[in-house]
Amino acid sequence: MEDSLHKNAVEEFYLKHGFATRALHAGEHIAGHHSNAHTVPIYQTSTFVFDNAEQGKKLFASEDSGFIYTRLGNPTTLTAEAKLNALEGSGAKLVDPENVRISSLLFTSGMAAVSGIALALLNQGDTLIRGDVVYGCSDSLFEHVLPKFGVKSVSVDTSDLDKFRVVMRANPKAKGVYFETPTNPTMSITDIRELSRIAKEINPECLIIVDNTYATPYLQRPLELGADVVMHSTTKYISGHGHVIGGAVITNHPEFKDKLYGIMKDVGSCPSPFDSWLIYLGLKTLSLRVDRHCSNAMKVAEHLEKHPMIKQVFYPGLPSHPQHKLAKSQMSGYGGVLAFEMKDGYEVARRLMDNIKIFTLAVSLGSVDSLIQHPASMTHAGIAAAIRQKIGITDGLVRISVGLEDAEDLIAALDAGLAKAAELAGKPNVVTA
Ligand SMILES: Cc1ncc(COP(=O)(O)O)c(C=O)c1O
């Protein structure tokens, strides 16, 4: 049932309408709810009633369409999945409209989505090539969990295509390449189109998997650029209000989607109907929110770049970012997250985090309000110190998720927080701005 509903939703909205229209209308009535509700209700139920024993039998045999049990599918979840499908797979070149081949699945968390991909793709003895800078728990999954099942992961800086080609040639049977672009938290960019081309030339079967959490489908659609699987922590921009933990996978390989669905069903990593509904709500306003995140982050990045206490700002929207041109070629905006390196390291960074106003000291990102955190001691603390240093997650690196407040207030809060931090650290003379 799910696939035919997804197919209709995508067919209807896929080529005809723009992003915001698809976000609002795609999938709205696919779940067949029969009340006159204007928006999809929260189907907060564990199980669904069969018309009769014969229908129950047919549903289990996939000879009829309908809902059975929420772990196997739920109307609220399906509506959110259909929306995401229509947003992430919007490219004219992606699929033949006669043969729509993308599908999405929601998971209980971003990490359930990453581990679902790993379980669906990899068997004992397989190799996964992975970006060297990934979210701390993804790193831990690849380094500590997968080896228990006889799966090897090889780490490489995927933003360096020469290095990637060497690693791909050395592992020509790799089942997949997993990476983030932009990376969390160093904001480096991988050329999705070129990397996919190189990988497929060496192994046409290899799946290219992109964690698209930072960019969202509004700014970057990896499936259009040659990737096979897109993953999101919907906890972030997609839900957008810091109120839910969730994940999603979208793929244009129906057979991989079937495997993933099997894992989700057997492992039990489905979202609750209420969480799916929060994600459904978030999707409707995604484009508006992300536009404002981008414009605010750009203003903040430009300001911080001139600040005397800051050594470097990492934001792909800045012309000084080494991959600004590449980012421009595959993204339509640069997102709301940026990182900056303090000239005086952790001692000043921690005083900034303790004294700044408006920015909340908390991990996560993509919420409507601004957050600040320290990757080396928080989100990426699980990565060995020497590796952290090598990949640029230094002790002086601070990450901010720029929210939807007035940009002038955010800039004033950062200036005041930096001045206070300098004073407390006994370095007041560094503030000359
Ligand atoms: C880029 C990225 N991917 C994946 C995850 C994991 O998502 P979740 O926390 O929803 O499990 C995160 C969480 O911070 C993330 O930032």
The ligand as an ORCA input file, in Angstrom:
! r2SCAN-3c Opt
* xyz 0 1
  C      24.345     15.774     10.893
  C      23.622     14.879     11.869
  N      23.275     13.636     11.503
  C      22.639     12.798     12.346
  C      22.326     13.179     13.635
  C      21.603     12.221     14.551
  O      20.260     12.575     14.659
  P      19.316     12.308     15.946
  O      19.873     13.101     17.067
  O      17.971     12.770     15.471
  O      19.352     10.853     16.220
  C      22.648     14.472     14.067
  C      22.333     14.899     15.441
  O      22.827     15.893     15.922
  C      23.326     15.335     13.151
  O      23.676     16.582     13.506
*
